[in-house]
Amino acid sequence: MKVIFLKNVLHVAKQGEVKEVKDGYATNFLFPKGLAKEYSHDIEKKISEQKQKKENQRRDIVEQRNEIFEQMNGKTISFELPKSEGGKTFGSIGEKDVIEKLKQQFKLHFGKSDIEMPDGHIKKSGTHTIFVKIGGGTMVKIIIEIR
């Protein structure tokens, strides 16, 4: 019997493949578990349309990620920490502060786990580098300037 696979089946076929299988295997295992359907041109067309739709969505996500990368990479965010008369800073800049500034400056929302601060909370004046995860394993370098 010729079937089209709706899901990956280990050591048998991948999703969307059309294969000839034994009738008993198809009717007793593949069909009841929703792993395959009997082959027809209509089903093949529907599955190829779904694949194309998923591919388009994936491509859109990658394009959005690239736009965010271009928009943010290497940009500088400035903070001011209170200082004593001797010039010593009080307080520190942490993930929450960075998230708030990113929201103001880029209109994007991030979680604490998206912010990577190699030196921990920033307590000294000067420039510091942090990284922001934007998905898909992509990280953006942001420069933090403390005055």
mmCIF file of the C-alpha atoms, coordinates in Angstrom:
data_MODEL
# 
_entry.id   MODEL 
# 
loop_
_atom_site.group_PDB 
_atom_site.id 
_atom_site.type_symbol 
_atom_site.label_atom_id 
_atom_site.label_alt_id 
_atom_site.label_comp_id 
_atom_site.label_asym_id 
_atom_site.label_entity_id 
_atom_site.label_seq_id 
_atom_site.pdbx_PDB_ins_code 
_atom_site.Cartn_x 
_atom_site.Cartn_y 
_atom_site.Cartn_z 
_atom_site.occupancy 
_atom_site.B_iso_or_equiv 
_atom_site.pdbx_formal_charge 
_atom_site.auth_seq_id 
_atom_site.auth_comp_id 
_atom_site.auth_asym_id 
_atom_site.auth_atom_id 
_atom_site.pdbx_PDB_model_num 
ATOM 1   C CA . MET A 1 1   ? 0.000  0.000  0.000  1.00 0.00 ? 1   MET A CA 1 
ATOM 2   C CA . LYS A 1 2   ? 1.287  3.450  -0.862 1.00 0.00 ? 2   LYS A CA 1 
ATOM 3   C CA . VAL A 1 3   ? 1.184  5.878  2.085  1.00 0.00 ? 3   VAL A CA 1 
ATOM 4   C CA . ILE A 1 4   ? 2.298  9.423  2.775  1.00 0.00 ? 4   ILE A CA 1 
ATOM 5   C CA . PHE A 1 5   ? 3.908  9.968  6.166  1.00 0.00 ? 5   PHE A CA 1 
ATOM 6   C CA . LEU A 1 6   ? 2.451  12.729 8.338  1.00 0.00 ? 6   LEU A CA 1 
ATOM 7   C CA . LYS A 1 7   ? 5.209  12.451 10.971 1.00 0.00 ? 7   LYS A CA 1 
ATOM 8   C CA . ASN A 1 8   ? 8.747  11.114 11.128 1.00 0.00 ? 8   ASN A CA 1 
ATOM 9   C CA . VAL A 1 9   ? 8.864  7.363  11.805 1.00 0.00 ? 9   VAL A CA 1 
ATOM 10  C CA . LEU A 1 10  ? 12.253 6.179  13.025 1.00 0.00 ? 10  LEU A CA 1 
ATOM 11  C CA . HIS A 1 11  ? 14.104 3.992  10.491 1.00 0.00 ? 11  HIS A CA 1 
ATOM 12  C CA . VAL A 1 12  ? 11.110 4.064  8.113  1.00 0.00 ? 12  VAL A CA 1 
ATOM 13  C CA . ALA A 1 13  ? 10.436 7.515  6.641  1.00 0.00 ? 13  ALA A CA 1 
ATOM 14  C CA . LYS A 1 14  ? 10.422 11.233 7.267  1.00 0.00 ? 14  LYS A CA 1 
ATOM 15  C CA . GLN A 1 15  ? 7.409  13.522 7.271  1.00 0.00 ? 15  GLN A CA 1 
ATOM 16  C CA . GLY A 1 16  ? 6.059  14.123 3.774  1.00 0.00 ? 16  GLY A CA 1 
ATOM 17  C CA . GLU A 1 17  ? 7.718  11.076 2.192  1.00 0.00 ? 17  GLU A CA 1 
ATOM 18  C CA . VAL A 1 18  ? 5.658  8.720  0.040  1.00 0.00 ? 18  VAL A CA 1 
ATOM 19  C CA . LYS A 1 19  ? 6.521  5.037  0.485  1.00 0.00 ? 19  LYS A CA 1 
ATOM 20  C CA . GLU A 1 20  ? 5.172  1.609  -0.280 1.00 0.00 ? 20  GLU A CA 1 
ATOM 21  C CA . VAL A 1 21  ? 4.494  -0.324 2.964  1.00 0.00 ? 21  VAL A CA 1 
ATOM 22  C CA . LYS A 1 22  ? 2.757  -3.601 3.797  1.00 0.00 ? 22  LYS A CA 1 
ATOM 23  C CA . ASP A 1 23  ? -1.018 -3.355 4.157  1.00 0.00 ? 23  ASP A CA 1 
ATOM 24  C CA . GLY A 1 24  ? -1.039 -4.726 7.719  1.00 0.00 ? 24  GLY A CA 1 
ATOM 25  C CA . TYR A 1 25  ? 1.657  -2.301 8.883  1.00 0.00 ? 25  TYR A CA 1 
ATOM 26  C CA . ALA A 1 26  ? -0.304 0.621  7.467  1.00 0.00 ? 26  ALA A CA 1 
ATOM 27  C CA . THR A 1 27  ? -3.762 -0.355 8.733  1.00 0.00 ? 27  THR A CA 1 
ATOM 28  C CA . ASN A 1 28  ? -2.698 -1.719 12.141 1.00 0.00 ? 28  ASN A CA 1 
ATOM 29  C CA . PHE A 1 29  ? 0.075  0.685  13.117 1.00 0.00 ? 29  PHE A CA 1 
ATOM 30  C CA . LEU A 1 30  ? 0.558  3.776  10.939 1.00 0.00 ? 30  LEU A CA 1 
ATOM 31  C CA . PHE A 1 31  ? -3.062 4.825  10.394 1.00 0.00 ? 31  PHE A CA 1 
ATOM 32  C CA . PRO A 1 32  ? -4.352 4.372  14.000 1.00 0.00 ? 32  PRO A CA 1 
ATOM 33  C CA . LYS A 1 33  ? -1.420 6.345  15.437 1.00 0.00 ? 33  LYS A CA 1 
ATOM 34  C CA . GLY A 1 34  ? -1.846 9.155  12.894 1.00 0.00 ? 34  GLY A CA 1 
ATOM 35  C CA . LEU A 1 35  ? 1.642  8.627  11.481 1.00 0.00 ? 35  LEU A CA 1 
ATOM 36  C CA . ALA A 1 36  ? 0.543  8.195  7.857  1.00 0.00 ? 36  ALA A CA 1 
ATOM 37  C CA . LYS A 1 37  ? -2.425 8.331  5.502  1.00 0.00 ? 37  LYS A CA 1 
ATOM 38  C CA . GLU A 1 38  ? -3.203 6.457  2.349  1.00 0.00 ? 38  GLU A CA 1 
ATOM 39  C CA . TYR A 1 39  ? -1.540 8.258  -0.529 1.00 0.00 ? 39  TYR A CA 1 
ATOM 40  C CA . SER A 1 40  ? -3.545 10.588 -2.747 1.00 0.00 ? 40  SER A CA 1 
ATOM 41  C CA . HIS A 1 41  ? -2.556 13.628 -4.756 1.00 0.00 ? 41  HIS A CA 1 
ATOM 42  C CA . ASP A 1 42  ? -4.823 15.848 -2.618 1.00 0.00 ? 42  ASP A CA 1 
ATOM 43  C CA . ILE A 1 43  ? -3.077 14.848 0.614  1.00 0.00 ? 43  ILE A CA 1 
ATOM 44  C CA . GLU A 1 44  ? 0.352  15.281 -0.959 1.00 0.00 ? 44  GLU A CA 1 
ATOM 45  C CA . LYS A 1 45  ? -0.637 18.762 -2.158 1.00 0.00 ? 45  LYS A CA 1 
ATOM 46  C CA . LYS A 1 46  ? -1.970 19.716 1.299  1.00 0.00 ? 46  LYS A CA 1 
ATOM 47  C CA . ILE A 1 47  ? 1.226  18.516 3.016  1.00 0.00 ? 47  ILE A CA 1 
ATOM 48  C CA . SER A 1 48  ? 3.451  20.375 0.556  1.00 0.00 ? 48  SER A CA 1 
ATOM 49  C CA . GLU A 1 49  ? 1.433  23.554 1.201  1.00 0.00 ? 49  GLU A CA 1 
ATOM 50  C CA . GLN A 1 50  ? 1.901  23.094 4.969  1.00 0.00 ? 50  GLN A CA 1 
ATOM 51  C CA . LYS A 1 51  ? 5.649  22.590 4.476  1.00 0.00 ? 51  LYS A CA 1 
ATOM 52  C CA . GLN A 1 52  ? 5.832  25.749 2.372  1.00 0.00 ? 52  GLN A CA 1 
ATOM 53  C CA . LYS A 1 53  ? 3.906  27.699 5.020  1.00 0.00 ? 53  LYS A CA 1 
ATOM 54  C CA . LYS A 1 54  ? 6.280  26.508 7.779  1.00 0.00 ? 54  LYS A CA 1 
ATOM 55  C CA . GLU A 1 55  ? 9.288  27.389 5.635  1.00 0.00 ? 55  GLU A CA 1 
ATOM 56  C CA . ASN A 1 56  ? 7.899  30.889 5.008  1.00 0.00 ? 56  ASN A CA 1 
ATOM 57  C CA . GLN A 1 57  ? 7.294  31.388 8.750  1.00 0.00 ? 57  GLN A CA 1 
ATOM 58  C CA . ARG A 1 58  ? 10.833 30.221 9.528  1.00 0.00 ? 58  ARG A CA 1 
ATOM 59  C CA . ARG A 1 59  ? 12.228 32.587 6.886  1.00 0.00 ? 59  ARG A CA 1 
ATOM 60  C CA . ASP A 1 60  ? 10.226 35.497 8.349  1.00 0.00 ? 60  ASP A CA 1 
ATOM 61  C CA . ILE A 1 61  ? 11.582 34.763 11.830 1.00 0.00 ? 61  ILE A CA 1 
ATOM 62  C CA . VAL A 1 62  ? 15.152 34.703 10.508 1.00 0.00 ? 62  VAL A CA 1 
ATOM 63  C CA . GLU A 1 63  ? 14.589 38.020 8.700  1.00 0.00 ? 63  GLU A CA 1 
ATOM 64  C CA . GLN A 1 64  ? 13.178 39.615 11.876 1.00 0.00 ? 64  GLN A CA 1 
ATOM 65  C CA . ARG A 1 65  ? 16.145 38.317 13.870 1.00 0.00 ? 65  ARG A CA 1 
ATOM 66  C CA . ASN A 1 66  ? 18.552 39.794 11.297 1.00 0.00 ? 66  ASN A CA 1 
ATOM 67  C CA . GLU A 1 67  ? 16.760 43.158 11.457 1.00 0.00 ? 67  GLU A CA 1 
ATOM 68  C CA . ILE A 1 68  ? 17.021 43.176 15.258 1.00 0.00 ? 68  ILE A CA 1 
ATOM 69  C CA . PHE A 1 69  ? 20.714 42.258 15.007 1.00 0.00 ? 69  PHE A CA 1 
ATOM 70  C CA . GLU A 1 70  ? 21.384 45.155 12.603 1.00 0.00 ? 70  GLU A CA 1 
ATOM 71  C CA . GLN A 1 71  ? 19.365 47.531 14.785 1.00 0.00 ? 71  GLN A CA 1 
ATOM 72  C CA . MET A 1 72  ? 21.104 46.636 18.066 1.00 0.00 ? 72  MET A CA 1 
ATOM 73  C CA . ASN A 1 73  ? 24.603 45.258 17.445 1.00 0.00 ? 73  ASN A CA 1 
ATOM 74  C CA . GLY A 1 74  ? 27.376 47.495 18.766 1.00 0.00 ? 74  GLY A CA 1 
ATOM 75  C CA . LYS A 1 75  ? 25.009 50.194 20.029 1.00 0.00 ? 75  LYS A CA 1 
ATOM 76  C CA . THR A 1 76  ? 25.759 52.081 23.239 1.00 0.00 ? 76  THR A CA 1 
ATOM 77  C CA . ILE A 1 77  ? 23.422 52.422 26.205 1.00 0.00 ? 77  ILE A CA 1 
ATOM 78  C CA . SER A 1 78  ? 24.249 55.081 28.794 1.00 0.00 ? 78  SER A CA 1 
ATOM 79  C CA . PHE A 1 79  ? 23.549 54.969 32.525 1.00 0.00 ? 79  PHE A CA 1 
ATOM 80  C CA . GLU A 1 80  ? 24.317 57.370 35.335 1.00 0.00 ? 80  GLU A CA 1 
ATOM 81  C CA . LEU A 1 81  ? 25.129 56.139 38.804 1.00 0.00 ? 81  LEU A CA 1 
ATOM 82  C CA . PRO A 1 82  ? 25.075 58.436 41.841 1.00 0.00 ? 82  PRO A CA 1 
ATOM 83  C CA . LYS A 1 83  ? 28.571 59.447 42.976 1.00 0.00 ? 83  LYS A CA 1 
ATOM 84  C CA . SER A 1 84  ? 30.052 60.634 46.236 1.00 0.00 ? 84  SER A CA 1 
ATOM 85  C CA . GLU A 1 85  ? 32.063 63.828 46.518 1.00 0.00 ? 85  GLU A CA 1 
ATOM 86  C CA . GLY A 1 86  ? 35.198 61.721 46.069 1.00 0.00 ? 86  GLY A CA 1 
ATOM 87  C CA . GLY A 1 87  ? 33.894 60.358 42.753 1.00 0.00 ? 87  GLY A CA 1 
ATOM 88  C CA . LYS A 1 88  ? 33.076 56.863 44.008 1.00 0.00 ? 88  LYS A CA 1 
ATOM 89  C CA . THR A 1 89  ? 29.925 55.372 42.463 1.00 0.00 ? 89  THR A CA 1 
ATOM 90  C CA . PHE A 1 90  ? 27.061 53.940 44.494 1.00 0.00 ? 90  PHE A CA 1 
ATOM 91  C CA . GLY A 1 91  ? 24.776 51.150 43.348 1.00 0.00 ? 91  GLY A CA 1 
ATOM 92  C CA . SER A 1 92  ? 25.124 48.985 40.284 1.00 0.00 ? 92  SER A CA 1 
ATOM 93  C CA . ILE A 1 93  ? 23.607 48.260 36.901 1.00 0.00 ? 93  ILE A CA 1 
ATOM 94  C CA . GLY A 1 94  ? 22.011 44.816 36.607 1.00 0.00 ? 94  GLY A CA 1 
ATOM 95  C CA . GLU A 1 95  ? 19.908 42.860 34.148 1.00 0.00 ? 95  GLU A CA 1 
ATOM 96  C CA . LYS A 1 96  ? 16.670 44.616 35.129 1.00 0.00 ? 96  LYS A CA 1 
ATOM 97  C CA . ASP A 1 97  ? 18.188 48.042 34.422 1.00 0.00 ? 97  ASP A CA 1 
ATOM 98  C CA . VAL A 1 98  ? 19.474 46.872 31.046 1.00 0.00 ? 98  VAL A CA 1 
ATOM 99  C CA . ILE A 1 99  ? 16.094 45.350 30.157 1.00 0.00 ? 99  ILE A CA 1 
ATOM 100 C CA . GLU A 1 100 ? 14.355 48.637 30.971 1.00 0.00 ? 100 GLU A CA 1 
ATOM 101 C CA . LYS A 1 101 ? 16.789 50.663 28.814 1.00 0.00 ? 101 LYS A CA 1 
ATOM 102 C CA . LEU A 1 102 ? 16.451 48.203 25.906 1.00 0.00 ? 102 LEU A CA 1 
ATOM 103 C CA . LYS A 1 103 ? 12.684 48.540 26.147 1.00 0.00 ? 103 LYS A CA 1 
ATOM 104 C CA . GLN A 1 104 ? 12.952 52.353 26.053 1.00 0.00 ? 104 GLN A CA 1 
ATOM 105 C CA . GLN A 1 105 ? 15.598 52.584 23.339 1.00 0.00 ? 105 GLN A CA 1 
ATOM 106 C CA . PHE A 1 106 ? 14.645 49.745 20.969 1.00 0.00 ? 106 PHE A CA 1 
ATOM 107 C CA . LYS A 1 107 ? 10.989 49.029 21.887 1.00 0.00 ? 107 LYS A CA 1 
ATOM 108 C CA . LEU A 1 108 ? 11.897 45.341 22.383 1.00 0.00 ? 108 LEU A CA 1 
ATOM 109 C CA . HIS A 1 109 ? 11.159 43.110 25.365 1.00 0.00 ? 109 HIS A CA 1 
ATOM 110 C CA . PHE A 1 110 ? 13.742 40.757 26.849 1.00 0.00 ? 110 PHE A CA 1 
ATOM 111 C CA . GLY A 1 111 ? 13.884 38.541 29.915 1.00 0.00 ? 111 GLY A CA 1 
ATOM 112 C CA . LYS A 1 112 ? 16.603 38.327 32.548 1.00 0.00 ? 112 LYS A CA 1 
ATOM 113 C CA . SER A 1 113 ? 17.888 35.119 30.987 1.00 0.00 ? 113 SER A CA 1 
ATOM 114 C CA . ASP A 1 114 ? 18.440 36.951 27.669 1.00 0.00 ? 114 ASP A CA 1 
ATOM 115 C CA . ILE A 1 115 ? 21.007 39.315 29.202 1.00 0.00 ? 115 ILE A CA 1 
ATOM 116 C CA . GLU A 1 116 ? 24.559 38.036 29.611 1.00 0.00 ? 116 GLU A CA 1 
ATOM 117 C CA . MET A 1 117 ? 26.801 40.218 31.725 1.00 0.00 ? 117 MET A CA 1 
ATOM 118 C CA . PRO A 1 118 ? 30.295 38.649 31.731 1.00 0.00 ? 118 PRO A CA 1 
ATOM 119 C CA . ASP A 1 119 ? 31.494 40.808 34.654 1.00 0.00 ? 119 ASP A CA 1 
ATOM 120 C CA . GLY A 1 120 ? 28.270 40.506 36.661 1.00 0.00 ? 120 GLY A CA 1 
ATOM 121 C CA . HIS A 1 121 ? 26.542 43.664 37.851 1.00 0.00 ? 121 HIS A CA 1 
ATOM 122 C CA . ILE A 1 122 ? 28.375 46.767 36.678 1.00 0.00 ? 122 ILE A CA 1 
ATOM 123 C CA . LYS A 1 123 ? 29.600 48.980 39.530 1.00 0.00 ? 123 LYS A CA 1 
ATOM 124 C CA . LYS A 1 124 ? 32.407 51.019 37.979 1.00 0.00 ? 124 LYS A CA 1 
ATOM 125 C CA . SER A 1 125 ? 32.342 54.018 35.654 1.00 0.00 ? 125 SER A CA 1 
ATOM 126 C CA . GLY A 1 126 ? 33.503 53.533 32.078 1.00 0.00 ? 126 GLY A CA 1 
ATOM 127 C CA . THR A 1 127 ? 32.478 51.323 29.185 1.00 0.00 ? 127 THR A CA 1 
ATOM 128 C CA . HIS A 1 128 ? 31.506 47.687 29.585 1.00 0.00 ? 128 HIS A CA 1 
ATOM 129 C CA . THR A 1 129 ? 30.377 45.044 27.093 1.00 0.00 ? 129 THR A CA 1 
ATOM 130 C CA . ILE A 1 130 ? 27.325 42.844 27.561 1.00 0.00 ? 130 ILE A CA 1 
ATOM 131 C CA . PHE A 1 131 ? 25.525 40.415 25.265 1.00 0.00 ? 131 PHE A CA 1 
ATOM 132 C CA . VAL A 1 132 ? 21.816 40.051 24.541 1.00 0.00 ? 132 VAL A CA 1 
ATOM 133 C CA . LYS A 1 133 ? 20.307 36.816 23.206 1.00 0.00 ? 133 LYS A CA 1 
ATOM 134 C CA . ILE A 1 134 ? 17.855 37.488 20.377 1.00 0.00 ? 134 ILE A CA 1 
ATOM 135 C CA . GLY A 1 135 ? 16.968 33.864 19.603 1.00 0.00 ? 135 GLY A CA 1 
ATOM 136 C CA . GLY A 1 136 ? 18.250 31.140 17.360 1.00 0.00 ? 136 GLY A CA 1 
ATOM 137 C CA . GLY A 1 137 ? 21.607 31.150 19.131 1.00 0.00 ? 137 GLY A CA 1 
ATOM 138 C CA . THR A 1 138 ? 22.272 34.725 17.989 1.00 0.00 ? 138 THR A CA 1 
ATOM 139 C CA . MET A 1 139 ? 23.741 37.204 20.443 1.00 0.00 ? 139 MET A CA 1 
ATOM 140 C CA . VAL A 1 140 ? 24.058 40.966 20.068 1.00 0.00 ? 140 VAL A CA 1 
ATOM 141 C CA . LYS A 1 141 ? 26.945 42.919 21.567 1.00 0.00 ? 141 LYS A CA 1 
ATOM 142 C CA . ILE A 1 142 ? 25.849 46.025 23.490 1.00 0.00 ? 142 ILE A CA 1 
ATOM 143 C CA . ILE A 1 143 ? 28.190 48.598 24.995 1.00 0.00 ? 143 ILE A CA 1 
ATOM 144 C CA . ILE A 1 144 ? 27.205 49.956 28.406 1.00 0.00 ? 144 ILE A CA 1 
ATOM 145 C CA . GLU A 1 145 ? 28.546 53.380 29.301 1.00 0.00 ? 145 GLU A CA 1 
ATOM 146 C CA . ILE A 1 146 ? 28.481 54.320 32.986 1.00 0.00 ? 146 ILE A CA 1 
ATOM 147 C CA . ARG A 1 147 ? 28.916 57.980 33.860 1.00 0.00 ? 147 ARG A CA 1 
# 
